[in-house]
Amino acid sequence: MKSALRPISPCRPAAAPIVLIFAALAAPTCAHAGAWTQDPGNLYARLTYAGITSGTRFDAVGERVGLEPRFTFGAPDGATEYRGREARVYVEYGLIERFTTYGSVTWKRVVTDEPVVKSTNSGFGDLILGGRYRVLRGRVPLSLASELKIPTGYSRESTPSLGAGDLAHTLRGLVGASWGWLYTTADAGWTRRTKGYPNEYVYSAEVGGTLPFSLSWRSVVRGVRSTARKGMPIGGALFDPERASSRFLTLDGVLGIPIFPGLHVESGISHVLDGRNALAGNTLEVGFAWSGNLAHAP
């Protein structure tokens, strides 16, 4: 048994009842663990349901405009509405010391509702598979992550689409810091895309912690910036959020309520602050997050 004390990370499971009490007060539940990695045998799982309803988007120069219908006779500007609903499963597992594997899959239902036509599509979206390696330990960990986005076989011709249909690879560098009841983490990376899509820069910054009664919270700024010099000048119902070469910046907020040790119910909102060729609006989310060590399970 190791006797050396290690700093508490946002995703470290408790090893004894007294530790569990202090961990509930000091360690927030996190969605993607940031720069931290899971201990060997530790599993983190999150099941969420999210939805967005929007009638506006950001055009190629960043102006907010309505989703115009394809058939304009008798239909005012902005009469088209986009609705997206999705159930997502995210899992990460501490495979060995310093290395965590992770993945997610999403089931979607998307609708483009115009005055004279309604288009609906549903099925599985992209599969995400990745790994994260912690290069430096301590209160300021540094990690590297690599992940693949893999299409699950949906049709690229369907509108609205369930995904862009391209295979993409993302490399990220992550750094974090924790101060007992408070933590922060940030990452930056690059995505190489296929099927003619321009590559992307990705980045995020997150801060979170605990509140009285063991409530957890986090706030995240996320950004994606396409390397394309000019966005695709498409509009109306021809605009598809999954196929657009987008630039956008979002602000997310999540509140977690403990049900019993290891399990939280979470609710959150994501607001698009700015963008180009991106859907505008708010995404609401609710879900469950669970963490535990499978190696210690009976």
Buried (B, 14 or more C-beta within 10 A) or exposed (E): EEEEEEBBBBBBBBEEEEEEEEBBEBBBBBBBBBBBBBBBBBBBBBBBBBBBBBBBBBBBEBEEBBBBBBEBEEBEEBBBBBBBBBBBBBBBBBBEEBBBBBBBBBBBBBBBBBBEEEBEBBBBBBBBBBBBBBEEBEEEBBBBBBBBBBBBEBEBEBBBBBBBBBBBBBBBBBBBBBEEBBBBBBBBBBBEBEEEBEBBBBBBBBBBBBEEEBBBBBBBBBBBBBBBEEBBEBBBBEBBBBBBBBBBBBEBBBBBBBEEBBBBEBBBBBEBEBBBBBBBBEBEBEBBBBBBBEEEEE
